[in-house]
Amino acid sequence: DAFAIRFDSGSVFNIEIHNIQGSGVAPPAAPAATSYSASAATTSYAAPAAVSSPAPSGDDELEFQPGQKVQILGPPAMAGKKGEVIGPALGNAFAVRFESGSVFNIETGNLQAAMAMA
């Protein structure tokens, strides 16, 4: 069971009831230890890294630098929004923090250096 919760930033997240302080619901019990045969598979989930070190390529110059202001060219729902580069992300992308505080990994083809305001 979960509730959709809207934060001050406007972001909405589904939060499980036991993770809401004051809900009075205890977290689920950990599964009992079981032995599995070598062929039994278990699934493990881990959050993806928002920012990673780029693979060494001999060229230390990044297309965008951390702290650099950028404008988003796409996808269409985000086009025109402005943000700040946090650093390189997985693949050909950069982690960008928007004015709302949200962070998204945006492909370099969808980023443009923001023009300095005079």
N, C-alpha and C positions, 0 to 999 in steps of 0.2 A: 504494500500500500504506500502511496506517495501523494504529495501535494505539489501543484504547480505554484511556485513562489516567484513573484516579480521583485527584483532588487531595485534599490534607488537608481541604479544605472539604466534601468529599463530592461535588463536581461531577465529572462524567465528560465528557471531550472526546475526540474522535477526532483524533489528531495524526499527520500524515504522517511517515513514518520519517525523511526527510531533515531534519525540523525537530527531531529528538531528538538532543541533544548526546551524542556518543560512539557514535552508531549506525554511523559509518563510511560512511554513504550520502551521496553528493553530491547537491546540489539538482538538479532537472531543468534541462537546458540551455534557455536562452531561445530562443524560436522565431526562425528566420531572418527578416530583414526582407524583406517582400514588398510589392510595389505592388499596390494594389487599384483597381479602377475606382470611379468616384463612386457607383455603385449597390451596391457590395459593402458589407455591413454587418459590423461586428465587435461583439462583446459585451464590455462592461467591467463588472466587478463591484466594488462598493465597500461597505464595512461601513456600515450605517445609523448615523446619529448617535444616541447613547443619550440625549443631552440637547440640546435645541435651545431657542432663544429663541422665546417665543410671539409670534404675529403681533400687531402693535400693534392694540389695540381701543379705546383711549381709557380703558380701565379698568385701571389699573396693579396692582390688588389681585389676587393669585393666590389660588385656593381653598386651596392648601396651600403653606407656606413651606419653603424649604430648611432642613434640620435638624429639621423637625417630626416627631414620632413619630406613626406611623399604624398602624392595624390593617386587615388585608385582609378584605374581605367576600366576595370571589369572585375567580376561579373556585373551585369547590368544593375542589379539591386544595390551594388556598392559603388558604382561609378560616380566619381566626383567627390567622394568622401576623402578627408585628409587624415593623415596619421603620422606616426613617428616609428622609424625602423628600430626594432629591438636588437635584431641580429639575424644571421642566416638560419634558415630552417631546413628541414629535410628536403631533398630534391633540389629543384631549381626555384626556390622560394625564400621569402624573408618573413620573419615574424614582425607584424606591424600592430602597434597599439593605436586604436582610434581615439578620438576626442572623448568618446563615451567611457573609455577605460577598457573596452573589450580588446582582446588580442586574437588576430587571425593570421594564419600562414597564407601569404599571397604570392602567386607565381610572379617572377620578375617581369614577364611580358605584360602583366597587369599593373605595373608600378611605374610612376613617372616622378622624377625629382620635382618637388614643389618649387614654384617660382618665389623668390624673395619679395615680400611686400615692401614698398617704399614708404 
